[in-house]
Amino acid sequence: MKLFRKIGIIGAGSYGTAIAQCFSLTAERVILISNSATTATSINKLHMNIKSLPGIGLNSNINCTCDFSVIRSCDVVFIVVPVMAVESVCQQLKDYKINKPIVLCSKGFDVQNGQLLSSLAHSILENDIAIFSGPSFAKEIAQGLPAGVNVASENFELAQTIAKSLSSDVFTIEPIEDFAGLQIAGAMKNILAVGCGILSGLNMGNSAISQLIVRGLHEMIKIAASFGGKKETFFELGGIGDIILTCTSKQSRNVLFGEYLARGGKLKDWNGSLVEGAFAAQIIPIFSQKLALTIPIFSEIYKVIYEDKCAQDMISAIL
C-alpha cells in the first residue's frame, strides 16, 4: 500500500484542526471539511481556526472547504465529528461514492443498536476502516508538543500505512491489531473520567481517584473481552495512556462535567461543551443486560448521569 500524501479530514473542530496541523508536517496536502464558511475562511486566509483553536498558527498546506465532494481526491479520510454525527457522515461518503480508507477518530458507541462505531460504519460502507485513538489533547498537539496515539484496523496493512505516512518527530502513531479493544478503551475512558470528576468535585482526593481508575480499568478489560478485545491493548497509548490523560487532567471536559454533577448539577441543565462520556454512558445498561456483565463502577456512574443518583451515594457504592 502506497504512502498517503493527501489527507482528508471531515470535521474542522478543535481536534480535527489539531490533527490537520500534525499531518501537515508529513503530508503534501491536508483538506479539512467544515460545515462553517466562516471557519473555512479563517483557516484559508488567516491560517488559524479562530473559533476552535484561537492563537495557534496553521501550516499553509492545510486548506478548508465546505464542499464535501473534494474529499474524493484524498488518499485517506479521517472522520472527526461528534459520535451522533458519524452515521450521517458515513451516509454522505456512500452517497458521494468515496471508496477511500476511512479512519474513525470519534469515540463512543452506536447506542441505538448497542454496537461499536466500526459496526455502524460497516453497516453503511464497504470501505476499509481504521480506528485512531490515544492521549492527545487538541491544543497541545496543535502547538507541536509531543504526543503518541494508536491506530488499529482489521486490515493491519492499512494501520501500518497510516502510521508510516503520518508519524512525525513530535506526533507518533503506533499501529496495533486490536480493532475492538482500542474502540472500547477510547470510549469507556470518557465515562470513567466523568466518575473521576465526581470524586474530584467531592474532594475525595487523588488516592480515591487512582482507586477508581484501577477498578474501572478492570471493568473496561472485561467489556473489551466480550467483543474479542485483548487485555494487552489497555497497556498501550490508546489504553492506559489515554485513561491517565483524560481521567486526571482539568483540561478534560469529562472531568469538568463530573465535578459539575458532584455539585448537584443535572445533565439536562449542562450548558458546557459536548461531553463524550455522558453520551457514551447510554451504552452501560445494554452492556450490563445483553452481555450479562457485572460492571458496578460504570453502572454507578450511569446512575448519577441519567438517574439523578446522589453523587455521594455513588461513592459509598463503589469505594
N, C-alpha and C positions, 0 to 999 in steps of 0.2 A: 504494500500500500504506500503510495507516494506521500510525501510530507504535505501538510496542509499549509497553504500560503495566504489564502483569502478566507477570512473568518467572518461568519455572520452571527450576530447576537440579537435575539429578539427580547427586547426589554431594556430600556435606557434609564432605569432607576440607578440607585447608588451602586449596587453590586454589578449590574450589567455594565455600567460605565467603568467601574474599577477593573473588571477582568479585561475589558477592551484595552485599557491602558497597559495592563500586564502583557497581553498578547501582542500589542503593538511593538513590543521590544524584539519580537522574533518573527512575526508575520509581516508580509508585504503590505497588506491592507486589512483593516477591520471595519465592517459595516454594522452599525447599530440601527436597529429598527425601533422607532418610538411612535407612540400614538399622540405625541405632542409636537406641533410645529414649532412652538417656542423653544422646546428643548433641542430640536434639530438645529435651529438657527443658532442657538447658544454654542453648541458643540462645533458646528461648521465654521462659524465666523469668529468666535472668541476662543475656541479650543478649550472650552470649560462647560461643565454641566452645572450651571448656576443654581438650579433648583435642588439637585441631589448631592452634588459634591462641590460646593462653592469654595473658591480659592485654590483649587487644585488644577494645574495646567495639564492639558491632554496633548498627546503627540499628534502631529499633523497627518499621519496616515490613518487616523480614525475619522470616519465620516458617518453622519447620522441622517436618516431619512424616514419619512412616514410611508414610503412606497414599499409594501410588503414583497412585491414581485422581485425586487432587487436581490433578495436572498437566493434566488436561483443560481446566481453566478458564483456563490461561495462554495468552498470545498467542504465545509462542515458547519453545522448550525447549532448554536447554543440557545437553549430556552431559559431565560432568566426572568420569569414573571411570577406573581403570586400563585400559589397552588390552585386556587379556584379558577384561574385563567388558563391552566395548562391544556384542558380539553379543547377549548375554543382555538387555541394556537395550533394544536395538532390538527384540528379540522381544517384550518386555513392552509397548513402545509400540504395536506392531502388535496384540497381544492386547487391549489396552485401547482400540483403535481411535482413537488420538490422531493427528489429522491436521494438527497444527500444524507450522510450520517447525522443523527440528532443526539445532542448532549443535554440531558436534563440537569439543571442546576437548582430547580425548585425542590424544597424539602418538605415532604408531607405525604399524605395518602389520598387515594380516591375514597373518601369517606362514604360516598353513596353506595359503593359496592364492596367496601371492606377489602380493598386490594392495594398493591403498591402502585406508585405513579407509573412505573415502567409498564405494568399490565394495562393501565388505562391508555398509555401511548401506543402500545402494541395492538390494542383493540381498534385503533383508528389507522395506524400507519404500518407499512411494511418495511420501513427504513431500519437500518442498524441503529441501535440505541445504546448510549453510554450514560453513566451517572458520574457527576462531578461534585465532590464534597470534601470539606476539610476546614481546618481552623484558619479563617481568612476574613477579618473584618474589612469591609469595603474601603473605609477611609485610609486604613493602614497600607493596604496593598496598592491603592491608587497613588500613595505618596512614595512608593518604591521601597517600603520596609519589607524585610524578608519574610516569606511565608511558604508553606507547603501544603498541598492537597493531594487527595487520591482521585483516580479515575478508574471506573470499572465498566466492563461490558461483557455480554455473553460472547461477543466476538472480541477475544482478547487482543487480536492484532489491531483493532480499532483503538483500544485503550492505549496500547503501546505507541501507536502513531500520534495520537493526541499528545501524549507525554513528550515524545521526541520532537514534535513540531513546535510546541508552545512553552516548554520549560525555558527558564532563563536563569541568570545568576542569582536573581533575587526571588523568583517565583518558581518553585519546584513542583512538578506534577509527577506523582508516582503511580504507575499502573498496578492494579490488583485484580484478582479474578472473581472476588465475591460480590457479584452483582446485587444480590438481595440484601446481604449483610450491610453493605455500605449505605443502601437506602434506609434501612431500619435505623442505623446509627445516626444518620443525618437528621431524620425526622424526630426520633424519640428524644434526642438530647435537648431539643427545644422545649418539649414538655417537661423534662426533668429540670431544665433551667427555670421554669415557672415555679416549681417546687422549691428550688434553691432561693429564689427571690422571696418566696413566702417566709422561709426561715430567716433570711436576712432582714425582712421587714418586721419580724417579731423579735429581732435581736437575740437569736438563738446561738450566734457565734459561728466561727469558721469550723470548729470541730464537728458541730452538728451538720453543717453543710457537707463536709467531707464524708461523713457517715451516710448521708442521703445519696451522694454521688455513687459511692461504692455499692450500696444496696440497689440503687436504680440501675447501675451497670449490669448487675446480675440479672435483673428482670429484662433488660434490653437483649442480653445474650440469649435468654430463654425465648423471647419473641422471635429473634432472628433465626434460631434453630428450627422453629416451626415453618419457616419459609426456605429452609435449606441453607441459611447463612452460617458462617463459620465464627467460632469464638475468637480466633486469631485476628479477625478483622477489627475487633474492638481494641486492639493494641496498636493500630495503625493511626496515621494522621487523621483520617476521617472517623476514627473511633474515639479513643481516649483523648487525642489531641483536640478534637472539636468539642468534646464534652467539657474538658477543662476550661477552654476559652469561653464557651457560651454560658456555662454554669457559674463562673466566678467573676466575670467582668461586668462592671457597671455600664459598659457600652452595649450590653445585651438587652434588647427590648423585652425579651422573655423574662429576664431577671427583674427589670423595672416593673413589668406587669405583675409579677409575683409579689413584689413589695406593695404595689397598689392594692392587691387582694388582701394582703396582710393587714392593711389599714381599714379594711371593711368595704373596699370598692367592689363593684359588680361588673361583670363582663359587659352587660347592656349599657353601662354608663361610661365605659372606657372611651376616651377621646384621643388617645395617643395613636402612634403608628401601628400598622398591621402587626399582630403578634402571631407568628407562625405556630408557636407552641399551643396557643389556645385553639386554633383551627385544627391542628393535628390531633389534639386530645379527644376529639369526637370519635376517634377510632378505638379508644380504650374499651368501651363496653362490647364492641364487636370482637376484639381480641379475647376478652375475658369469656365471652359466651361461645362464639363459633370455634375458637381454637382451644377452648377449655383450659385457659391459662390462669394461674393464680399470680396476680401481679399487684400486690397491695399498695406499693409506692405509687404507681401510676393511677391506680383506681382512686386513691385518696386525692391526688392532685385533680383528677377529673371532677370529683365531687365538689371541690372548692370552686372550680371554674364554672361548672354547669348546674350544680345543685345547691349552690349558695351555702355549702357547708362552712361552718366557722373555721377559719384558718388555725386557730389554737387547738381545736379538736382534731385537726389533721395531724398535728404534731404528736398528740397523745397516741394516735392510732399507729403511727409508723416509726416512732423513735422510742 
